[in-house]
């Protein structure tokens, strides 16, 4: 499947910033309304789950709504 990470680009400066770095699949980012958090889907714990990253502290937590089951989620939408 490959290693996908999440990147952001500043459209004015064209500068790239890597937001995730992990050998697992990281995809489908959604940013919180205040821009301080990003939700994304990842297999970094061995299963597909949703992760929340604090973009200021770089801290992350895994959300496990279905316990040990994989989630089938793409195109997250933060409301």
C-alpha positions in Angstrom: 0.0 0.0 0.0 2.9 2.4 0.6 3.7 5.1 3.1 1.4 8.1 3.0 2.1 11.2 5.2 0.3 14.5 5.4 1.8 17.7 4.2 0.6 21.3 4.1 1.6 24.1 1.7 1.6 27.8 2.3 0.1 29.1 -0.9 1.9 32.5 -0.7 5.4 31.3 0.1 4.9 27.8 -1.5 6.7 26.4 1.5 5.8 22.7 2.4 5.4 21.5 6.0 5.3 17.9 6.9 2.5 17.3 9.4 2.9 13.5 9.9 5.9 11.3 9.7 5.2 7.6 10.3 5.8 4.4 8.3 2.1 3.7 8.5 -0.6 5.1 6.3 -1.7 8.7 7.3 -4.5 10.1 5.1 -7.8 12.2 5.0 -6.8 15.2 7.1 -9.5 17.5 8.5 -8.6 20.7 10.4 -10.5 22.0 13.4 -12.3 25.4 13.0 -9.6 27.2 15.0 -6.7 25.6 13.1 -5.1 24.2 16.2 -6.0 20.5 15.7 -6.0 18.1 12.8 -8.0 14.8 12.6 -6.7 12.2 10.2 -7.1 8.4 9.5 -4.1 6.3 10.2 -2.9 2.7 10.5 -0.1 3.6 12.9 -1.6 1.5 15.7 -2.0 -1.6 13.5 -5.6 -0.8 12.5 -7.4 2.0 10.7 -8.5 4.6 13.3 -8.9 8.3 13.7 -6.1 10.3 15.3 -6.2 13.9 16.6 -3.0 16.0 16.4 -2.5 19.2 18.3 -0.6 21.3 15.8 0.9 23.5 18.5 2.3 20.9 20.9 2.5 18.0 18.4 0.7 15.7 20.8 -1.6 13.1 19.4 -4.4 10.8 20.6 -6.1 7.9 19.0 -9.9 7.7 18.9 -11.2 4.2 19.0 -14.9 4.4 18.5 -15.1 0.7 17.5 -12.6 -0.7 20.0 -10.2 -3.0 18.1 -12.1 -2.9 14.9 -10.9 -1.0 11.8 -12.9 2.0 10.8 -13.9 2.5 7.2 -13.6 6.2 7.1 -12.3 8.6 4.5 -12.8 12.3 3.8 -13.2 13.4 7.4 -15.2 16.6 8.0 -14.6 18.6 11.2 -17.7 20.5 12.2 
